[in-house]
Amino acid sequence: MRVPSSLILFLRTAGSILFALTGWYVADLIPYADLPEPLNNTVVLHLSLALVPGILAFLLLPALLARPVNSFIDQVSRASGVQIIADFMGFATGLLIAALLAFPLALLPDPFRQVLPLLCAVIFSYIGVVVMNVRYREFFAILNIRIPSNKLEELEAPGGRAIAGGKDRILLDTSVIIDGRIADILATGFLRSALVVPRFVLNEVQRVADSPDALRRARGRRGLEVLKRIQREAPAQVAIVEADTTAARDVDEKLILLAREWQCPIMTNDFNLNRVASLQGVTVLNINELANAVKSVLIPGETLTIKIIQEGKEAGQGVGYLDDGTMVVVEEGRDRLNENITVTVTKVLQTSAGRMIFAKPLGDRLSANS
């Protein structure tokens, strides 16, 4: 958001006056009689120490203040009215605490009696704003004041059905939406929790769909199609909500903060988000781990029919895949490419990438070839 020019003019003027007054009062502390001409004149000294800082402030303040003021305006524009009121209450509470401490601090010797009260005012007002910004809902709840909330108990899914609360809801990450398997899982009926898509996650999917890169654009558009599908097939179980948090800018950080506030899990395929969320005590549901968990369970000695589709890394090996995508490495299978053969499982290896099966041929070639 661009800083209004009127605000820039006000800050330049106010800053110039403040720096000019500071220079004027500093001139009172300087023994001007010992200075060289023309600074040994009190009028010249006062005007010099007032005009020079004032002019410099007028010229430099726009460049120095543009970024922090822009950030402040952006934060205020995204904060709710209740949150702004709560921050003001925290600021006032901090000033009140500093005022109570000002009297005993004023009994200290110089220069502590002048510096410490102002320092306490700055520190306690800042602490008050930070604490109220994070805990204002609990504070209002103690006072029995009902406020509009981001909590899902007060949000509704399309059709007017209230979203479930507590751990009966799941936050969806961008990677899960783009992945697309969530729609198939939801269609099976095994997933009974409410699926919640924050607006900032939907916006990120939209940015991916608008990417100039063809591959990213295709993935983003697939994510939007997946959202349409799950909204069409289970409208009462899926909701896009406006909940957001101003305490973070990154989408992953926002998801973690919301999950901690709502005490609900995050569904994601993102490895980094998985690790960071787990370290912060947030439950993570990983579709890749679910897919590995429901793959066919085979034990050494079992037989199965597999099509050899490519050569393996080691000499003589052939590689095939089960219907669920599990890799099967067949010893002495390189000569049986593009053939369906019966094999005996010799070893099952679980890796970080999934399950891998080792086997060897059994019996004659099958007549079914492709």
C-alpha positions as CSV (number, residue, x, y, z in Angstrom):
1,M,0.0,0.0,0.0
2,R,1.3,3.4,-1.0
3,V,1.8,6.0,1.8
4,P,-0.5,9.0,1.2
5,S,1.3,12.1,0.2
6,S,-0.6,14.1,2.9
7,L,0.8,11.8,5.6
8,I,4.3,12.2,4.2
9,L,4.0,16.0,4.3
10,F,2.7,15.8,7.8
11,L,5.6,13.6,9.0
12,R,8.2,15.8,7.2
13,T,6.8,18.9,8.8
14,A,6.4,17.4,12.3
15,G,9.9,15.8,12.1
16,S,11.5,19.1,11.0
17,I,9.9,21.0,13.9
18,L,10.9,18.3,16.4
19,F,14.5,18.3,15.2
20,A,14.6,22.1,15.1
21,L,13.3,22.3,18.6
22,T,15.8,19.7,19.8
23,G,18.7,21.7,18.2
24,W,17.4,24.9,19.8
25,Y,17.5,23.3,23.3
26,V,20.8,21.7,22.7
27,A,22.2,25.2,21.9
28,D,21.3,26.3,25.5
29,L,23.7,23.6,26.8
30,I,26.7,24.8,24.8
31,P,29.0,27.5,26.2
32,Y,28.8,29.7,23.1
33,A,31.3,32.3,24.4
34,D,34.2,29.8,23.7
35,L,33.1,29.1,20.1
36,P,34.7,30.8,17.1
37,E,32.8,33.5,15.3
38,P,30.1,33.8,14.3
39,L,28.9,30.9,16.5
40,N,29.9,32.7,19.6
41,N,26.7,34.7,19.2
42,T,23.8,33.1,21.0
43,V,21.3,34.0,18.2
44,V,23.5,32.6,15.5
45,L,24.2,29.4,17.5
46,H,20.5,28.8,18.2
47,L,19.5,29.4,14.6
48,S,22.3,27.2,13.3
49,L,21.5,24.2,15.6
50,A,17.8,24.6,14.8
51,L,17.8,25.2,11.1
52,V,20.4,22.6,10.0
53,P,18.7,19.6,11.7
54,G,15.3,20.9,10.7
55,I,16.2,21.1,7.0
56,L,18.0,17.8,7.0
57,A,15.0,16.1,8.6
58,F,12.7,17.7,6.0
59,L,14.9,16.3,3.2
60,L,15.7,12.8,4.6
61,L,12.6,11.8,6.5
62,P,10.6,10.6,3.5
63,A,13.3,8.1,2.6
64,L,13.8,7.0,6.2
65,L,10.2,6.7,7.1
66,A,8.5,5.4,3.9
67,R,9.2,1.7,4.5
68,P,8.2,1.5,8.2
69,V,5.2,3.8,7.7
70,N,4.1,1.7,4.7
71,S,4.5,-1.5,6.8
72,F,2.5,0.1,9.6
73,I,-0.3,1.1,7.3
74,D,-0.4,-2.4,5.8
75,Q,-0.6,-4.0,9.2
76,V,-3.4,-1.7,10.3
77,S,-5.4,-2.2,7.1
78,R,-5.3,-6.0,7.5
79,A,-6.1,-5.9,11.3
80,S,-9.7,-6.2,12.5
81,G,-11.3,-3.4,14.4
82,V,-11.4,-5.5,17.5
83,Q,-7.7,-6.2,17.2
84,I,-6.9,-2.5,16.8
85,I,-9.0,-1.7,19.9
86,A,-7.2,-4.5,21.8
87,D,-3.8,-3.1,20.8
88,F,-4.8,0.4,22.0
89,M,-5.9,-1.1,25.3
90,G,-2.5,-2.8,25.6
91,F,-0.7,0.4,24.8
92,A,-2.7,2.3,27.4
93,T,-2.2,-0.4,30.0
94,G,1.6,-0.3,29.4
95,L,1.6,3.5,29.8
96,L,-0.4,3.2,33.0
97,I,2.2,0.7,34.5
98,A,5.0,3.0,33.4
99,A,3.2,6.0,35.1
100,L,3.0,4.0,38.4
101,L,6.7,3.3,38.2
102,A,7.6,6.9,37.3
103,F,7.3,8.1,41.0
104,P,9.8,5.7,42.5
105,L,12.1,6.1,39.5
106,A,12.0,9.9,39.9
107,L,13.7,9.4,43.3
108,L,16.8,8.0,41.7
109,P,19.9,10.3,41.1
110,D,20.6,12.0,37.8
111,P,20.6,11.0,35.0
112,F,18.5,7.9,35.8
113,R,15.5,10.0,37.1
114,Q,15.1,11.6,33.6
115,V,15.9,8.6,31.4
116,L,14.3,5.6,33.2
117,P,10.7,6.9,33.2
118,L,10.7,7.5,29.5
119,L,12.4,4.1,28.8
120,C,9.8,2.3,31.0
121,A,7.0,4.0,29.1
122,V,8.4,2.8,25.7
123,I,9.1,-0.7,26.9
124,F,5.8,-1.3,28.8
125,S,3.7,0.2,26.1
126,Y,5.4,-2.1,23.5
127,I,4.9,-5.1,25.7
128,G,1.3,-4.2,26.2
129,V,0.6,-4.0,22.5
130,V,2.4,-7.3,21.8
131,V,0.6,-9.2,24.6
132,M,-2.8,-7.9,23.7
133,N,-2.2,-8.6,20.0
134,V,-1.6,-12.3,20.8
135,R,-4.0,-12.9,23.7
136,Y,-6.8,-10.4,23.2
137,R,-9.4,-13.2,22.7
138,E,-8.6,-14.8,26.0
139,F,-8.7,-11.4,27.7
140,F,-12.1,-10.6,26.3
141,A,-13.3,-14.1,27.2
142,I,-12.3,-13.5,30.8
143,L,-14.3,-10.2,30.8
144,N,-17.2,-12.2,29.2
145,I,-17.1,-9.9,26.1
146,R,-18.2,-11.7,22.9
147,I,-16.3,-10.5,19.8
148,P,-16.4,-11.5,16.1
149,S,-13.9,-14.4,16.0
150,N,-11.8,-16.2,13.5
151,K,-12.5,-19.5,15.3
152,L,-14.3,-22.1,13.3
153,E,-17.1,-22.6,15.8
154,E,-18.5,-19.3,14.4
155,L,-17.9,-20.0,10.8
156,E,-20.2,-21.9,8.5
157,A,-19.7,-24.0,5.4
158,P,-21.7,-23.3,2.2
159,G,-25.3,-24.2,2.8
160,G,-25.4,-22.8,6.3
161,R,-24.0,-25.9,8.1
162,A,-21.8,-25.1,11.0
163,I,-18.2,-26.3,10.7
164,A,-17.2,-28.7,13.4
165,G,-14.8,-27.5,16.1
166,G,-11.7,-28.8,17.9
167,K,-9.8,-31.6,16.3
168,D,-12.8,-32.4,13.9
169,R,-11.4,-30.0,11.4
170,I,-8.3,-30.0,9.2
171,L,-6.4,-27.1,7.6
172,L,-5.5,-27.8,4.0
173,D,-2.1,-26.7,2.6
174,T,-1.5,-25.5,-0.9
175,S,0.5,-28.7,-1.7
176,V,-2.4,-31.0,-0.8
177,I,-4.8,-29.0,-2.9
178,I,-2.5,-29.1,-5.9
179,D,-1.7,-32.8,-5.4
180,G,-5.4,-33.6,-5.9
181,R,-5.6,-36.9,-4.0
182,I,-7.5,-35.3,-1.2
183,A,-10.6,-35.3,-3.5
184,D,-10.3,-39.1,-3.9
185,I,-9.8,-39.6,-0.2
186,L,-12.8,-37.5,0.6
187,A,-14.9,-39.5,-1.9
188,T,-14.2,-42.7,-0.1
189,G,-16.0,-41.5,3.1
190,F,-13.1,-42.4,5.4
191,L,-12.4,-38.7,6.1
192,R,-15.1,-37.4,8.4
193,S,-13.4,-34.1,9.6
194,A,-14.3,-30.7,8.2
195,L,-11.7,-29.5,5.6
196,V,-10.9,-25.8,6.0
197,V,-9.1,-23.7,3.3
198,P,-8.0,-20.3,4.5
199,R,-8.3,-17.5,2.0
200,F,-4.6,-16.9,1.9
201,V,-4.1,-20.6,0.8
202,L,-6.6,-20.1,-1.9
203,N,-4.8,-16.9,-3.0
204,E,-1.5,-18.8,-3.2
205,V,-3.1,-21.5,-5.4
206,Q,-4.5,-18.7,-7.6
207,R,-1.0,-17.2,-7.9
208,V,0.4,-20.6,-9.0
209,A,-2.4,-20.9,-11.5
210,D,-1.4,-17.5,-12.9
211,S,2.3,-18.3,-13.1
212,P,4.1,-17.6,-16.4
213,D,5.7,-21.1,-16.1
214,A,3.5,-23.6,-18.0
215,L,4.1,-26.4,-15.5
216,R,3.3,-24.4,-12.4
217,R,0.3,-22.9,-14.2
218,A,-1.1,-26.3,-15.0
219,R,-0.6,-27.5,-11.4
220,G,-2.3,-24.4,-10.0
221,R,-5.3,-24.9,-12.3
222,R,-5.5,-28.5,-11.3
223,G,-5.6,-27.3,-7.7
224,L,-8.5,-25.0,-8.4
225,E,-10.3,-27.8,-10.2
226,V,-9.8,-30.1,-7.2
227,L,-11.3,-27.4,-4.9
228,K,-14.3,-27.1,-7.2
229,R,-14.7,-30.9,-7.2
230,I,-14.7,-31.3,-3.4
231,Q,-17.0,-28.4,-3.0
232,R,-19.4,-30.0,-5.4
233,E,-19.2,-33.5,-4.0
234,A,-19.1,-32.6,-0.3
235,P,-20.2,-29.0,0.1
236,A,-21.1,-29.4,3.8
237,Q,-17.7,-30.7,4.7
238,V,-15.5,-28.1,3.0
239,A,-15.3,-24.4,3.7
240,I,-13.2,-21.5,2.4
241,V,-12.8,-19.1,5.3
242,E,-11.5,-15.5,5.7
243,A,-9.5,-16.3,8.8
244,D,-6.0,-14.8,8.7
245,T,-3.2,-13.7,11.0
246,T,-1.1,-10.5,10.9
247,A,1.6,-12.1,13.0
248,A,3.2,-13.7,9.9
249,R,3.5,-13.1,6.2
250,D,4.5,-16.5,4.9
251,V,1.7,-18.9,4.1
252,D,3.3,-21.8,6.0
253,E,3.8,-19.6,9.1
254,K,0.2,-18.5,8.9
255,L,-1.0,-22.1,8.7
256,I,1.0,-23.1,11.7
257,L,-0.2,-20.1,13.8
258,L,-3.9,-20.8,12.9
259,A,-3.4,-24.5,13.6
260,R,-2.0,-23.7,17.0
261,E,-4.8,-21.2,17.7
262,W,-7.6,-23.6,16.6
263,Q,-5.8,-26.7,17.9
264,C,-6.3,-28.6,14.7
265,P,-4.0,-30.6,12.4
266,I,-2.6,-29.5,9.0
267,M,-2.8,-31.7,6.0
268,T,0.3,-31.2,3.7
269,N,2.7,-32.9,1.4
270,D,5.4,-30.2,2.0
271,F,8.4,-31.8,3.7
272,N,9.6,-28.5,5.2
273,L,6.2,-27.5,6.5
274,N,5.9,-31.0,8.0
275,R,9.1,-30.6,10.0
276,V,8.6,-27.1,11.1
277,A,5.0,-27.7,12.2
278,S,5.9,-30.9,14.1
279,L,8.7,-29.0,16.0
280,Q,6.1,-26.4,17.1
281,G,3.7,-29.1,18.4
282,V,1.2,-29.0,15.5
283,T,-0.2,-32.3,14.3
284,V,0.6,-33.0,10.6
285,L,-1.3,-35.3,8.3
286,N,0.8,-36.3,5.3
287,I,-1.0,-37.9,2.3
288,N,2.3,-39.5,1.1
289,E,2.6,-41.3,4.5
290,L,-1.1,-42.4,4.2
291,A,-0.4,-43.7,0.7
292,N,2.5,-45.7,1.9
293,A,0.5,-47.1,4.8
294,V,-2.3,-48.5,2.7
295,K,-0.1,-50.1,0.0
296,S,-0.3,-53.9,-0.4
297,V,1.4,-55.8,2.3
298,L,3.6,-58.6,1.0
299,I,5.8,-61.0,2.9
300,P,8.8,-63.1,1.6
301,G,7.6,-66.3,-0.1
302,E,4.4,-64.9,-1.6
303,T,3.9,-64.9,-5.3
304,L,2.5,-62.3,-7.7
305,T,2.3,-61.5,-11.3
306,I,4.2,-58.5,-12.5
307,K,5.0,-56.9,-15.9
308,I,8.7,-56.1,-16.4
309,I,8.8,-52.6,-17.9
310,Q,12.4,-51.5,-17.6
311,E,15.9,-52.6,-16.7
312,G,17.2,-52.3,-13.1
313,K,20.3,-50.6,-11.9
314,E,22.2,-53.9,-11.2
315,A,23.2,-56.4,-13.8
316,G,20.3,-58.7,-14.8
317,Q,17.6,-56.9,-12.9
318,G,14.2,-55.9,-14.2
319,V,11.8,-53.5,-12.7
320,G,8.0,-53.6,-12.6
321,Y,5.3,-51.8,-10.5
322,L,2.2,-52.9,-8.6
323,D,-1.1,-51.2,-9.2
324,D,-0.5,-48.9,-6.2
325,G,2.9,-47.8,-7.6
326,T,5.1,-50.0,-5.4
327,M,8.4,-50.8,-7.2
328,V,9.2,-54.5,-7.7
329,V,12.9,-55.3,-8.5
330,V,13.1,-58.7,-10.1
331,E,16.4,-60.6,-10.2
332,E,17.2,-62.1,-13.6
333,G,14.3,-60.1,-15.0
334,R,16.1,-58.0,-17.6
335,D,15.6,-60.6,-20.3
336,R,11.8,-60.6,-19.7
337,L,11.1,-56.9,-20.6
338,N,7.5,-56.2,-21.6
339,E,6.4,-59.6,-20.3
340,N,4.1,-60.6,-17.5
341,I,5.8,-63.1,-15.3
342,T,5.1,-64.8,-12.0
343,V,7.6,-63.9,-9.3
344,T,8.3,-64.9,-5.7
345,V,8.9,-62.2,-3.1
346,T,12.3,-62.5,-1.5
347,K,12.6,-59.2,0.5
348,V,10.5,-56.2,1.4
349,L,12.4,-53.0,2.0
350,Q,10.8,-49.9,3.6
351,T,12.6,-46.6,2.6
352,S,11.9,-42.9,3.2
353,A,10.5,-42.8,-0.4
354,G,8.2,-45.7,0.1
355,R,8.2,-49.5,0.0
356,M,10.4,-51.5,-2.4
357,I,9.9,-55.2,-3.1
358,F,12.6,-57.6,-4.3
359,A,11.6,-60.8,-6.1
360,K,12.8,-63.6,-8.4
361,P,11.1,-65.3,-11.3
362,L,9.0,-68.4,-10.6
363,G,7.9,-70.9,-13.3
364,D,7.5,-70.4,-17.0
365,R,6.5,-67.3,-18.9
366,L,2.9,-66.4,-18.9
367,S,1.2,-66.3,-22.2
368,A,-0.2,-62.9,-21.6
369,N,2.1,-60.3,-23.1
370,S,1.6,-56.7,-23.9
